[in-house]
Amino acid sequence: MLNIFNLILCGWRFIKHMELKTKQHCKITRTELQSNRNVLISVVIPVYNVYEWIDLCLESVINQTFDNFEVILINDGSTDGSDLKCIQWAERDSRIRVIHKINEGPSVARNIGIQEARGKYLVFIDSDDWVDKSYLETMYNRVIATNADLVECDVYRVNNETGIETYRVCSGVMGQDYTLEDHMKYGYTAMWKCLIKKDLFTRNEIKFADCHSEARAIYPLLLALANRIENVHAPLYHYRIFRKDSLTAKPRPHHEDVNAIGILALELLIQGFQKCGLYQRYKDTLQQLVQLKLTDLLAVFFYRKEYKDYQQLRENYYTFVSKTFPDISQMRYITVGGYNLNRILMHMNLLQDPYCRFNFSSFISLMHPVKEKILCKHKNRYREMMLKREIQNQFWNILNEMKPKYLFIDLIEERFDLVVCGEGYLTKSDAFDGAECCIDPVYTIARTTQECENLWKQSCKQFINRIKTSFPFIRIVLVKNYLSEKKGDINSQQYFENLEEIRQINHILEEYYQFFAGCDKEIQVVEASECDYYFTDAQYEYGAIPSHLNELVNQKIAGLIERSIGI
């Protein structure tokens, strides 16, 4: 009976397969009858197991205010019924073609789309995303008006878990467009927000690489090759993030060592610049770009990988940078202070390791750790890890492990009150307030009290003395950051509503900085607040709060630090 059942099942699958092939063939035939039509834009959409999302994507495409386009759906071996949905959509709209293939990844699918495209311009859309109804019209009008090779728009990043949309400016900061070099380094490396002349790919023989972070292998090169780049300052693309089974988010270990994720893409990028004769012209930019992109990847995998795997990944990154750019500094450092200090240091010509960060901690908690076992959970993984570091008093162990050359410090986190737990203390930071911690605190010490001031000064002296005694090779750099009083852009700013509170905190910080710097004459001091543009970016995607500055001033402060330490 079982054999008969299997035969029937196989026969049914064969019939369905032939129906699928017939429908595919018929669709291609119907489309080819329209081949004389001059298609302006080819929309290329790789499809893999997006049954739940494909309808929203295609609805947004076919309902565009611009109608001279074709849609090429590349079914990349879907197994969840997405292939049948593609066929149904092709039967519904004659502008849609379907190509079925075995699963090989989005890069291969996009390359097939480029090969099959009849349009003068290309648009790449991920099949779980969607676009504004004016997406094609707005982008096409801009490319025609300017004769640009590439036009890109801003985006909404859509949290798949919460539905919250975050505006992301892709081509500049605070209303100021990137230069070409800045665009290559800091631009949002993604192809799906772009309208591109097809011959930019074909005349330069550019293809998507089948590797992790594939867009990074070609996006900066396309920018360098384009005769003109234009930006549409409107969020026309909705990009879905935190979808666990996203194909584009998955490393492809059969093509790349999982302990060298992203390296292949950067190797291919450099080879592309060399092939096009552009390497020497953009060598310095590529050095910074490589370190920025690897820093981004380290931040992503900081809390996703087991530490042994993360450690190997980090060392592979350092090895790659040293091999590729032998003259570049590989100095290692640790940061203690506000999160924005990390944003500042990202602009230095160094590979930044998030493992070496300490945020949401006070010198008081570092010198007087809690001894009780405390369980702590936070919906934000990064904040949870930082809290656990403070609770487990990991700072000194990490200093021993990493043996950094520099310790970069600001005192922004010293604005928070302290929670007394037995004989130890925890910093009552934003992260702490948003966490679920199993503790029974004795009481809270307000930062404004004399008790807290005395305890902090005592802890500072202990901290500096321990560094000088146990780690004499470490140089301390004090970056004098304060809470910003204003938010806005380069054209206009306004004061925060809690201005008086901010000024009170900054007054405390000023006294703290003076005391800390006076404890040791060898401490290097960087006057960050003297830089222009010292205010918060009102459009900062993680929130316009006084402890976050904008990227223009972050770059200026990074330059001051580099000059201070001689990089």
C-alpha positions in Angstrom: 0.0 0.0 0.0 2.8 2.4 0.9 4.4 1.9 -2.6 1.1 2.5 -4.3 0.7 5.7 -2.3 4.2 6.9 -3.2 3.5 6.2 -6.9 0.3 8.3 -6.7 2.1 11.1 -4.9 5.0 11.2 -7.4 2.5 11.2 -10.2 0.6 14.1 -8.7 3.9 16.1 -8.2 4.8 15.4 -11.8 1.5 16.7 -13.1 1.8 19.9 -10.9 5.4 20.4 -12.1 4.3 20.2 -15.7 1.4 22.6 -15.1 3.9 25.0 -13.5 6.3 24.7 -16.5 3.4 25.2 -18.9 2.2 28.2 -17.1 5.7 29.6 -17.0 6.2 29.0 -20.7 2.9 30.5 -21.6 3.6 33.6 -19.6 7.0 34.1 -21.2 5.4 33.7 -24.6 2.7 36.3 -23.8 5.3 38.8 -22.6 7.5 38.3 -25.6 4.6 39.4 -27.9 5.1 42.9 -26.2 8.9 42.9 -26.8 8.6 45.8 -29.3 7.4 48.1 -26.5 10.3 50.3 -25.2 10.4 49.4 -21.5 12.0 52.2 -19.5 12.4 50.5 -16.1 13.0 46.9 -15.2 12.0 46.0 -11.6 14.0 42.9 -10.5 12.6 41.0 -7.5 14.3 37.8 -6.2 11.7 35.6 -4.5 12.4 33.0 -1.9 9.8 31.7 0.7 8.0 35.0 1.2 4.5 33.7 0.9 3.3 36.0 3.7 4.9 39.2 2.2 4.9 38.9 -1.6 1.4 40.2 -2.1 2.1 43.5 -0.3 5.3 43.9 -2.3 3.7 43.4 -5.7 0.6 45.4 -4.9 2.9 48.4 -4.2 4.7 47.8 -7.5 1.8 47.4 -9.9 -0.1 50.4 -8.4 2.7 52.8 -9.3 1.8 56.2 -10.7 4.4 55.4 -13.3 3.4 52.6 -15.7 6.2 52.1 -18.2 8.0 49.3 -16.5 8.3 45.5 -16.3 8.6 43.3 -13.3 11.0 40.3 -13.4 10.2 37.8 -10.6 13.1 35.4 -10.1 11.7 32.5 -8.1 14.8 31.2 -6.3 13.6 27.7 -5.5 10.8 28.6 -3.1 9.2 25.8 -1.2 6.4 27.6 0.6 4.0 28.4 -2.3 5.7 31.7 -3.3 6.3 30.2 -6.7 2.6 29.7 -7.4 1.9 33.2 -6.1 4.4 34.6 -8.7 2.5 32.7 -11.5 -0.8 34.1 -10.3 0.5 37.6 -10.3 2.0 37.2 -13.8 -1.4 36.0 -15.0 -3.0 39.1 -13.4 -0.6 41.7 -14.9 1.1 41.4 -18.3 4.0 43.5 -17.1 5.2 40.7 -14.8 7.5 37.9 -16.0 8.4 34.9 -13.8 11.7 33.0 -14.0 12.0 29.8 -12.0 15.4 28.5 -10.9 17.0 26.3 -8.2 17.9 28.0 -5.0 21.3 29.8 -5.4 20.8 33.0 -3.4 19.7 36.5 -4.1 22.9 37.5 -5.9 22.5 34.9 -8.6 18.9 35.8 -8.9 19.6 39.5 -9.4 22.3 38.8 -12.0 19.7 36.8 -14.0 17.4 39.8 -13.6 20.0 42.1 -15.0 20.6 39.8 -18.0 16.9 39.5 -18.7 16.0 43.1 -18.2 14.8 45.1 -21.2 14.6 48.4 -19.5 17.1 51.2 -19.7 17.0 51.5 -15.9 17.1 48.9 -13.2 15.4 48.8 -9.8 16.0 46.1 -7.3 13.3 45.4 -4.7 13.4 42.7 -1.9 10.3 40.6 -2.0 9.4 41.2 1.7 9.6 45.0 1.3 7.3 47.5 -0.3 7.5 50.9 -2.0 5.6 54.2 -2.1 3.2 54.5 -5.0 5.3 57.4 -6.5 8.6 55.5 -6.0 9.3 54.8 -9.7 7.9 58.2 -11.0 9.8 60.3 -8.5 13.1 58.4 -9.1 12.6 58.4 -12.9 11.8 62.1 -13.1 15.0 62.9 -11.1 17.2 60.8 -13.3 15.7 62.4 -16.5 16.1 65.9 -15.1 19.7 65.4 -14.1 20.9 62.7 -16.5 22.3 60.9 -13.5 23.5 57.3 -13.7 22.2 56.5 -10.2 19.4 58.0 -8.1 18.6 56.9 -4.6 15.9 57.7 -2.0 15.6 57.7 1.7 13.9 54.8 3.4 11.8 53.6 6.3 13.3 50.8 8.3 10.3 48.7 9.4 10.7 46.6 12.5 9.0 43.3 11.6 8.4 42.5 15.3 6.9 45.9 16.4 5.8 47.5 13.2 7.6 50.7 14.1 9.0 52.7 11.2 12.2 54.6 11.5 13.2 57.3 9.0 16.7 56.7 7.6 18.4 59.4 5.5 20.7 57.6 3.1 22.7 60.3 1.4 23.8 62.8 4.0 23.4 64.1 7.5 21.4 67.1 8.8 20.3 68.3 5.4 23.9 68.2 4.0 24.6 65.8 1.2 27.6 63.6 1.3 30.6 64.2 -0.9 31.4 61.2 -3.1 34.0 59.9 -0.7 31.6 60.3 2.3 28.9 58.6 0.3 31.2 55.6 -0.4 32.1 55.4 3.3 28.9 56.3 5.1 26.2 55.7 2.6 23.5 53.2 3.3 25.0 50.2 1.4 21.9 48.7 -0.2 20.8 48.4 -3.8 17.1 48.3 -3.3 16.8 52.1 -2.7 18.3 52.9 -6.1 17.3 53.5 -9.7 20.4 52.7 -11.9 21.2 52.9 -15.6 21.5 49.3 -16.8 24.7 50.1 -18.8 26.5 51.1 -15.6 26.4 47.4 -14.8 26.9 46.1 -18.4 29.6 48.4 -19.7 31.7 47.8 -16.5 30.9 44.1 -16.3 29.6 44.4 -12.8 27.7 41.6 -11.2 26.4 40.8 -7.7 28.8 38.6 -5.8 27.5 35.4 -4.2 28.8 36.2 -0.7 27.7 37.7 2.6 27.1 41.5 2.4 27.0 41.2 -1.4 25.9 44.9 -1.9 29.1 46.1 -0.2 31.1 44.4 -3.0 29.7 46.7 -5.7 27.8 49.7 -4.2 30.8 52.0 -3.6 32.2 51.0 -7.0 29.0 52.0 -8.7 29.1 55.3 -6.9 32.7 55.9 -8.1 31.8 54.9 -11.7 28.6 56.9 -12.0 28.9 60.2 -14.0 26.4 61.7 -11.5 24.6 60.6 -8.4 21.3 62.2 -7.3 19.4 61.9 -4.1 15.6 62.1 -3.5 15.1 63.3 0.1 11.9 61.4 0.7 11.4 57.9 2.3 10.0 56.0 -0.7 11.2 52.6 0.2 10.0 50.5 3.2 12.7 48.0 4.3 11.7 45.2 6.6 14.2 44.4 9.4 14.4 41.7 12.0 12.7 39.0 9.8 14.4 35.9 11.1 14.2 33.8 8.0 15.2 36.6 5.6 17.3 35.1 2.8 19.4 38.2 2.4 20.2 38.3 6.1 21.6 34.8 6.1 25.3 34.0 5.8 26.0 31.5 3.1 28.7 29.3 4.6 29.1 27.1 1.5 30.6 30.1 -0.2 32.4 31.8 2.7 34.1 30.9 5.9 31.7 31.8 8.7 34.7 33.1 10.7 35.4 35.6 7.9 31.9 36.9 7.2 32.0 40.0 4.9 35.7 39.8 4.0 35.1 38.3 0.6 32.7 41.2 -0.3 35.4 43.7 0.6 38.1 41.7 -1.3 35.9 41.8 -4.4 35.2 45.5 -3.9 39.0 46.3 -3.9 39.5 44.0 -6.9 36.7 45.9 -8.7 38.4 49.2 -8.1 41.7 47.8 -9.3 40.1 46.4 -12.4 38.5 49.7 -13.3 41.8 51.6 -12.6 40.4 53.5 -9.6 42.2 51.9 -6.7 45.0 54.5 -6.3 42.6 57.4 -6.6 40.4 56.0 -3.8 42.9 54.1 -1.7 42.5 56.2 1.4 38.7 56.2 1.2 38.8 52.4 0.8 40.9 52.0 3.9 38.4 53.9 5.9 35.5 52.2 4.2 36.8 48.7 5.0 37.3 49.4 8.6 33.8 51.1 8.9 32.1 48.1 7.3 34.0 45.6 9.4 33.2 47.6 12.5 29.5 47.4 11.5 29.7 43.7 11.1 31.5 43.3 14.5 28.6 45.2 16.1 26.1 42.9 14.5 27.8 39.7 15.6 28.8 41.0 19.0 25.7 39.6 20.6 24.8 37.0 18.0 27.8 34.8 18.2 29.4 32.8 21.0 32.5 34.6 22.3 35.0 32.1 20.8 33.4 32.5 17.4 33.3 36.2 17.8 36.9 36.3 18.9 38.0 34.4 15.8 35.9 36.7 13.6 37.5 39.8 15.2 41.0 38.4 14.7 40.3 37.5 11.1 39.1 41.1 10.5 42.3 42.6 12.0 44.4 40.2 9.9 42.6 41.1 6.8 43.0 44.9 7.4 46.7 44.5 8.2 47.3 42.4 5.1 45.3 44.7 2.8 46.6 48.0 4.1 50.0 47.3 5.8 50.6 50.9 6.7 47.4 51.4 8.6 47.4 51.5 12.4 45.9 48.5 14.2 46.1 50.1 17.6 43.5 48.7 20.0 41.5 50.6 22.6 38.7 50.5 25.1 36.0 53.0 25.8 34.3 53.9 29.0 31.5 56.5 28.8 28.5 57.4 26.8 27.3 55.5 23.7 28.0 58.6 21.5 31.7 58.2 22.3 31.7 55.1 20.2 30.0 57.0 17.4 32.9 59.5 17.6 35.6 56.9 17.5 34.0 55.2 14.5 35.3 58.1 12.5 38.9 57.5 13.5 41.0 55.5 11.0 40.8 52.4 13.2 38.8 49.1 13.4 36.5 49.5 16.3 35.7 46.5 18.5 32.3 46.6 20.4 33.6 44.0 22.8 35.9 46.8 24.2 33.0 49.1 25.1 31.7 50.0 28.5 28.5 52.0 28.5 25.9 52.7 31.2 28.6 52.3 33.9 30.0 54.7 36.5 33.5 54.7 38.0 31.6 54.1 41.3 30.2 50.8 40.1 33.5 49.8 38.4 35.4 50.3 41.7 32.6 49.1 44.0 30.9 46.2 42.2 27.9 44.3 43.5 28.7 40.9 45.0 25.2 39.4 44.7 24.2 37.3 41.8 21.8 39.4 39.8 19.7 38.2 36.9 19.1 40.9 34.3 17.1 41.0 31.1 16.5 43.8 28.6 14.6 43.8 25.3 17.6 45.6 23.7 20.4 43.0 23.5 23.2 45.5 23.4 22.0 47.2 26.6 21.5 43.8 28.3 25.1 42.9 27.6 26.4 46.3 28.9 24.4 45.8 32.0 25.7 42.3 32.6 29.2 43.6 32.2 28.7 46.1 35.0 26.9 43.5 37.2 29.6 40.9 36.6 32.4 43.5 37.0 34.1 42.4 33.7 36.0 45.7 33.1 39.3 44.6 34.6 39.3 41.2 33.1 38.8 42.7 29.6 41.7 45.1 30.2 43.8 42.1 31.0 42.6 40.2 28.0 42.8 43.0 25.4 45.8 45.0 26.7 44.8 48.1 24.8 47.1 51.0 24.1 44.5 53.6 24.8 41.6 54.1 27.2 39.1 56.6 25.8 36.8 58.1 28.5 34.0 60.6 28.7 31.9 61.2 31.8 28.4 61.4 30.2 27.2 58.3 32.2 28.3 59.9 35.4 25.1 61.9 35.3 23.0 59.0 36.6 22.0 58.2 40.2 23.4 55.1 41.9 21.6 52.1 43.2 23.0 50.6 46.4 23.1 46.8 46.5 24.7 45.4 49.6 28.3 46.8 49.6 28.2 47.5 45.9 26.6 50.0 43.4 24.9 49.9 40.1 24.4 52.8 37.8 20.8 53.8 37.5 21.1 54.5 33.8 18.5 54.5 31.0 19.5 50.9 30.3 19.0 49.9 34.0 15.6 51.6 34.2 14.4 49.7 31.1 15.6 46.3 32.3 14.1 43.5 34.3 16.6 42.9 37.2 16.1 40.6 40.2 17.5 42.9 42.8 16.6 44.1 46.3 18.3 47.6 46.4 19.0 49.1 49.8 18.4 52.7 48.5 19.3 55.1 45.7 21.9 57.9 45.9 21.1 61.0 43.9 23.8 62.3 41.7 23.3 65.8 43.0 24.1 64.9 46.6 27.4 65.5 48.5 27.5 61.8 49.3 27.6 60.9 45.7 30.2 63.5 44.8 32.5 62.3 47.6 32.1 58.7 46.6 32.7 59.5 42.9 35.9 61.5 43.6 37.2 58.6 45.8 36.3 56.1 43.0 38.1 58.2 40.4 41.3 58.3 42.4 41.1 54.5 42.9 40.4 53.9 39.2 43.3 56.0 37.9 45.7 54.5 40.5 44.8 51.0 39.5 45.2 51.8 35.8 48.7 53.3 36.4 49.7 50.4 38.8 48.4 47.4 36.9 48.3 48.7 33.4 51.1 51.2 33.0 51.2 50.8 29.2 47.7 52.2 28.9 47.3 55.9 28.0 44.1 57.6 29.2 42.4 60.1 26.9 39.7 62.2 28.4 37.1 63.4 25.9 35.2 66.3 27.4 31.7 65.6 26.1 28.6 67.3 27.5 24.8 66.9 27.0 23.8 69.0 24.0 21.5 71.9 24.6 20.0 72.0 21.1 18.7 69.7 18.4 18.2 70.4 14.7 20.2 70.5 11.5 22.9 72.7 10.1 20.3 75.3 9.1 18.4 75.7 12.3 18.4 74.4 15.9 16.1 74.7 18.9 16.7 74.2 22.6 15.6 71.0 24.3 12.5 71.5 26.5 14.4 70.4 29.6 17.2 73.0 29.1 17.6 73.9 32.7 18.0 70.2 33.7 20.6 69.8 31.0 22.6 72.8 32.2 22.5 71.5 35.8 23.9 68.2 34.7 26.5 69.8 32.5 27.6 71.9 35.4 28.2 68.7 37.4 30.0 67.2 34.5 32.3 70.2 34.2 33.4 69.8 37.8 33.9 66.1 37.3 36.1 66.7 34.2 38.2 69.2 36.1 38.7 66.8 39.0 39.5 63.8 36.8 42.0 65.6 34.6 43.7 67.0 37.8 44.3 63.5 39.2 47.0 62.7 36.8 49.0 65.2 34.6 49.7 62.5 32.0 46.0 62.3 31.1 45.4 63.7 27.6 42.4 66.0 27.4 40.3 66.7 24.3 38.0 69.7 24.4 35.1 68.2 22.3 32.5 70.8 23.1 34.6 73.5 21.5 33.8 72.0 18.0 31.3 73.6 15.7 27.9 71.9 15.2 27.8 70.7 18.9 24.1 69.7 18.9 21.9 66.7 18.4 20.7 65.6 15.0 16.9 66.0 15.1 16.5 63.2 12.6 18.9 60.7 14.4 17.3 57.3 13.9 17.8 56.2 17.4 16.2 59.3 18.9 17.0 63.0 19.4 18.3 63.0 22.9 20.9 65.3 24.5 23.5 62.6 25.0 23.6 61.9 21.2 25.4 64.4 18.9 25.3 64.6 15.2 27.7 62.9 12.8 29.3 66.2 11.6 30.6 67.1 15.1 31.4 63.5 15.8 33.8 63.6 12.8 35.4 66.8 14.0 35.9 65.4 17.5 37.4 62.2 16.0 39.9 64.5 14.2 40.9 66.2 17.4 41.5 62.9 19.1 43.6 61.6 16.2 45.7 64.7 16.3 46.0 64.4 20.1 47.4 60.9 20.0 49.3 61.2 16.7 47.4 58.9 14.4 
